């Protein structure tokens, strides 16, 4: 009997509504990993995705579908890449031995394959009634909460509700107030996942403390991480390292990008849960995440200027 294969890691690109940019973010991340030498392939992307999203498939290896829109699990297992991107975790299968795509993902992870995938807050089973009360209609497909909570990383794609509404045709735009309510649900659920994972590792928060730091590509960020880690250890508190990815992040030079990766690894090694949100307004994203996540302390660096 051969050695046991370690389970793959699950990264979930998560948002509050369709059109937020989950699939584009997932494919862009896959492309970056492939450039770094990772053996990555695309399992399935919705063929009805916008043209600019489908353009990100260029140059990437793709697993041929069983038929249009349907993932071929057995072909992916035979190919066995290091990393596989698979859109729409809640998708119902046709022609596969599993009824639902999340079951395909569970099998891929057991085979030691890392998976990138996407989901909306309205697809999480425990939130289905709340979502229906906001939208007036039930989610078409649902995911068990365990799939969300088991994710090693959740990348929160978080455009402003008005920005998202503007992407829809005038006749199909959801009300901004509805989008904002769904957004708050997504923020709270993402923060709640971190709390559940911390409790599962035996952490007992001291007085409900939750420490937050923000990740960047600056060398000085390492000192902030180490300071926050000491505080989290002293308070026996939750510790989250948040990265806010804005559109300008794609212009980051290679040196800063390498430093950012080092800072993320340092935060993980220091016991932090890594969270990522996507948005245009850095201060607003931090503030809203802190409020939704019950953060009690935010640790920030000091600028190089003189103290006054």
C-alpha positions as CSV (number, residue, x, y, z in Angstrom):
1,X,0.0,0.0,0.0
2,X,1.5,3.3,-1.0
3,X,1.9,6.4,1.2
4,X,-1.2,8.4,2.0
5,X,-1.7,11.5,-0.1
6,X,-2.1,14.7,1.8
7,X,-5.4,16.5,1.1
8,X,-5.3,19.5,-1.3
9,X,-6.0,23.0,-0.2
10,X,-9.3,24.8,-1.0
11,X,-9.4,28.4,-1.9
12,X,-12.9,29.9,-2.3
13,X,-13.5,33.1,-4.2
14,X,-16.6,34.4,-2.5
15,X,-19.0,37.4,-2.9
16,X,-22.5,38.6,-2.3
17,X,-23.9,38.6,-5.9
18,X,-23.2,37.5,-9.5
19,X,-21.1,39.9,-11.5
20,X,-18.7,40.8,-8.6
21,X,-15.7,39.4,-10.4
22,X,-15.1,36.1,-8.6
23,X,-14.3,34.1,-11.7
24,X,-11.9,36.7,-13.1
25,X,-10.1,36.9,-9.8
26,X,-9.8,33.1,-9.7
27,X,-8.4,32.8,-13.2
28,X,-6.0,35.7,-12.7
29,X,-4.7,34.0,-9.5
30,X,-4.3,30.7,-11.4
31,X,-2.4,32.5,-14.2
32,X,0.0,34.0,-11.6
33,X,0.6,30.6,-10.0
34,X,1.3,29.0,-13.4
35,X,3.9,31.7,-14.1
36,X,5.6,30.8,-10.9
37,X,5.9,27.2,-12.1
38,X,2.8,25.6,-10.5
39,X,1.2,22.9,-12.6
40,X,-2.3,24.5,-12.9
41,X,-5.2,23.7,-15.1
42,X,-8.8,24.9,-15.6
43,X,-11.5,22.4,-14.8
44,X,-14.5,24.4,-15.9
45,X,-15.6,28.0,-16.3
46,X,-19.1,28.9,-17.2
47,X,-19.1,29.3,-21.0
48,X,-21.7,32.1,-20.6
49,X,-19.2,34.2,-18.6
50,X,-18.4,37.7,-20.0
51,X,-15.9,37.9,-22.8
52,X,-13.3,39.7,-20.7
53,X,-13.5,36.8,-18.2
54,X,-13.2,34.1,-20.9
55,X,-10.2,36.0,-22.4
56,X,-8.3,35.0,-19.2
57,X,-8.5,31.4,-20.3
58,X,-6.1,32.1,-23.1
59,X,-2.9,30.1,-22.7
60,X,-4.2,28.0,-19.8
61,X,-4.6,24.3,-20.1
62,X,-8.3,23.2,-19.8
63,X,-9.8,19.8,-19.0
64,X,-12.2,19.0,-21.9
65,X,-15.8,19.0,-20.6
66,X,-18.1,15.9,-20.6
67,X,-20.5,18.2,-22.5
68,X,-20.8,22.0,-22.6
69,X,-20.7,23.4,-19.1
70,X,-20.1,20.1,-17.3
71,X,-16.9,19.2,-15.6
72,X,-15.1,15.9,-16.3
73,X,-14.0,14.8,-12.8
74,X,-12.4,11.5,-14.0
75,X,-10.3,13.3,-16.6
76,X,-9.1,15.7,-14.0
77,X,-8.2,12.9,-11.6
78,X,-6.2,11.2,-14.3
79,X,-4.4,14.4,-15.2
80,X,-3.8,15.2,-11.5
81,X,-2.4,18.8,-11.6
82,X,-1.1,20.5,-8.6
83,X,-3.9,23.2,-8.8
84,X,-7.3,23.1,-10.5
85,X,-9.7,26.1,-11.0
86,X,-13.3,25.1,-11.0
87,X,-16.1,27.7,-11.3
88,X,-19.4,27.6,-9.5
89,X,-19.1,25.3,-6.4
90,X,-22.9,25.0,-6.0
91,X,-23.5,23.8,-9.6
92,X,-25.7,20.7,-10.1
93,X,-24.0,18.1,-12.2
94,X,-25.3,16.3,-15.3
95,X,-23.5,13.2,-16.5
96,X,-21.1,13.0,-13.5
97,X,-21.2,10.3,-10.8
98,X,-21.8,13.0,-8.2
99,X,-25.0,15.0,-8.0
100,X,-23.2,18.3,-7.1
101,X,-20.0,20.0,-8.0
102,X,-19.0,20.5,-4.4
103,X,-18.8,16.7,-4.2
104,X,-16.4,16.7,-7.1
105,X,-14.3,19.2,-5.2
106,X,-14.2,17.0,-2.1
107,X,-12.9,14.1,-4.2
108,X,-10.2,16.4,-5.8
109,X,-9.1,17.5,-2.4
110,X,-8.8,13.9,-1.2
111,X,-6.6,13.2,-4.2
112,X,-4.2,15.9,-3.1
113,X,-5.2,18.5,-5.7
114,X,-5.4,22.1,-4.6
115,X,-8.7,23.7,-5.8
116,X,-9.7,27.3,-6.6
117,X,-13.5,27.7,-6.8
118,X,-16.3,30.3,-6.5
119,X,-19.5,30.8,-4.6
120,X,-22.1,33.5,-3.5
121,X,-23.3,34.1,0.0
122,X,-26.9,33.2,-1.1
123,X,-25.8,29.6,-1.9
124,X,-24.8,28.8,1.8
125,X,-27.4,26.6,3.3
126,X,-27.7,28.2,6.7
127,X,-28.3,31.7,5.1
128,X,-30.9,30.6,2.5
129,X,-33.9,31.9,4.5
130,X,-32.2,35.3,5.2
131,X,-31.2,35.7,1.6
132,X,-34.7,34.9,0.5
133,X,-36.1,37.5,2.9
134,X,-33.9,40.1,1.2
135,X,-34.2,39.1,-2.5
136,X,-37.7,37.7,-2.4
137,X,-36.7,34.4,-4.0
138,X,-34.9,31.3,-2.9
139,X,-31.4,30.4,-4.0
140,X,-31.5,28.1,-7.0
141,X,-28.7,25.9,-5.6
142,X,-27.3,25.6,-2.1
143,X,-24.0,24.5,-0.5
144,X,-23.6,22.8,2.9
145,X,-22.0,25.2,5.4
146,X,-19.2,22.7,5.9
147,X,-17.8,23.4,2.4
148,X,-17.5,27.0,3.2
149,X,-16.0,26.5,6.7
150,X,-13.4,23.9,5.5
151,X,-11.9,26.3,3.0
152,X,-8.2,27.0,3.7
153,X,-8.6,30.5,2.3
154,X,-11.6,32.6,1.5
155,X,-10.9,35.5,-1.0
156,X,-13.8,38.0,-0.5
157,X,-14.6,39.8,-3.7
158,X,-16.2,43.0,-2.4
159,X,-17.0,45.7,-4.9
160,X,-19.2,48.6,-3.8
161,X,-22.9,47.8,-4.3
162,X,-23.4,50.8,-6.6
163,X,-20.4,49.7,-8.7
164,X,-21.9,46.2,-9.0
165,X,-25.3,47.5,-9.9
166,X,-23.8,49.7,-12.6
167,X,-22.4,46.5,-14.3
168,X,-25.9,45.2,-14.9
169,X,-28.1,46.3,-17.8
170,X,-30.7,48.9,-16.6
171,X,-33.5,46.3,-16.8
172,X,-31.6,43.8,-14.7
173,X,-29.9,45.7,-11.9
174,X,-30.7,44.6,-8.4
175,X,-31.6,47.5,-6.0
176,X,-28.5,48.9,-4.3
177,X,-30.1,48.5,-0.9
178,X,-30.6,44.8,-1.6
179,X,-27.0,44.4,-2.7
180,X,-25.8,46.2,0.4
181,X,-27.8,43.8,2.7
182,X,-26.3,40.8,0.9
183,X,-22.8,42.3,1.1
184,X,-23.2,42.7,4.9
185,X,-24.2,39.0,5.1
186,X,-21.1,38.0,3.1
187,X,-18.8,40.1,5.3
188,X,-20.3,38.6,8.5
189,X,-20.2,35.0,7.3
190,X,-16.5,35.4,6.2
191,X,-15.6,36.8,9.6
192,X,-17.6,34.1,11.4
193,X,-15.7,31.4,9.5
194,X,-12.4,32.7,10.9
195,X,-13.9,32.6,14.4
196,X,-15.1,29.0,13.9
197,X,-11.7,27.9,12.6
198,X,-9.9,29.5,15.5
199,X,-12.2,27.8,18.0
200,X,-11.6,24.5,16.2
201,X,-7.9,24.8,16.8
202,X,-8.5,25.2,20.5
203,X,-8.0,28.9,20.8
204,X,-10.0,30.5,23.6
205,X,-10.4,34.2,23.1
206,X,-9.5,36.3,26.1
207,X,-12.3,38.8,26.8
208,X,-13.5,38.5,23.2
209,X,-10.4,40.1,21.8
210,X,-9.8,40.0,18.0
211,X,-6.7,41.6,16.6
212,X,-6.5,42.8,12.9
213,X,-3.5,43.8,10.8
214,X,-3.4,44.7,7.2
215,X,-1.0,43.1,4.8
216,X,1.1,45.0,2.2
217,X,4.2,44.6,0.1
218,X,6.2,46.9,2.3
219,X,9.2,45.5,4.2
220,X,8.0,47.3,7.4
221,X,4.9,45.2,7.3
222,X,6.8,42.3,8.9
223,X,7.4,44.3,12.1
224,X,3.6,45.0,12.3
225,X,2.9,41.3,11.9
226,X,5.3,40.3,14.6
227,X,4.0,42.9,17.0
228,X,0.4,41.8,16.4
229,X,1.3,38.2,16.9
230,X,2.9,38.9,20.3
231,X,-0.3,40.8,21.3
232,X,-2.5,37.9,20.1
233,X,-0.4,35.4,22.1
234,X,-0.6,37.6,25.2
235,X,-4.4,38.0,25.0
236,X,-5.1,34.5,23.7
237,X,-7.1,36.3,21.0
238,X,-8.2,35.8,17.4
239,X,-5.7,37.2,15.0
240,X,-6.5,38.1,11.4
241,X,-4.3,39.4,8.6
242,X,-6.3,41.2,6.0
243,X,-5.2,42.0,2.5
244,X,-7.2,44.6,0.6
245,X,-6.7,44.0,-3.2
246,X,-7.6,47.1,-5.3
247,X,-7.4,47.4,-9.1
248,X,-4.0,49.1,-8.7
249,X,-2.6,46.0,-7.0
250,X,-2.1,44.5,-10.5
251,X,0.5,47.3,-11.1
252,X,2.7,46.1,-8.1
253,X,6.3,45.6,-9.1
254,X,7.9,42.2,-8.8
255,X,9.9,43.2,-5.7
256,X,6.8,44.4,-3.8
257,X,4.9,41.4,-4.9
258,X,7.6,39.1,-3.6
259,X,7.6,41.0,-0.3
260,X,3.9,40.6,-0.1
261,X,4.1,36.9,-0.4
262,X,6.8,36.8,2.3
263,X,4.6,38.9,4.6
264,X,1.6,36.5,4.0
265,X,3.8,33.5,4.8
266,X,5.0,35.3,8.0
267,X,1.5,36.0,9.0
268,X,0.4,32.4,8.5
269,X,3.4,31.1,10.4
270,X,2.6,33.6,13.2
271,X,-0.9,32.0,13.6
272,X,-3.0,34.6,11.7
273,X,-6.0,33.7,9.6
274,X,-5.5,35.2,6.2
275,X,-8.4,37.1,4.7
276,X,-8.6,38.9,1.4
277,X,-11.2,41.5,0.2
278,X,-11.3,43.2,-3.2
279,X,-12.4,46.8,-3.3
280,X,-11.4,50.4,-4.3
281,X,-11.5,52.1,-0.9
282,X,-8.8,50.8,1.4
283,X,-10.0,52.6,4.6
284,X,-13.6,51.6,4.0
285,X,-12.8,48.0,3.3
286,X,-10.8,47.7,6.5
287,X,-13.5,49.5,8.5
288,X,-16.3,47.4,7.3
289,X,-14.4,44.1,7.7
290,X,-13.4,45.1,11.3
291,X,-17.0,45.9,12.1
292,X,-18.4,42.7,10.6
293,X,-15.6,40.6,12.2
294,X,-15.9,41.9,15.7
295,X,-12.3,43.3,15.6
296,X,-11.3,45.0,18.9
297,X,-7.8,46.1,18.0
298,X,-6.2,47.2,14.7
299,X,-2.4,47.2,14.7
300,X,-0.9,49.6,12.1
301,X,2.6,50.6,11.3
302,X,4.1,54.1,11.9
303,X,5.2,56.2,8.9
304,X,8.8,57.3,8.6
305,X,8.0,60.9,9.3
306,X,8.8,62.8,12.5
307,X,6.6,62.4,15.5
308,X,4.8,65.6,16.5
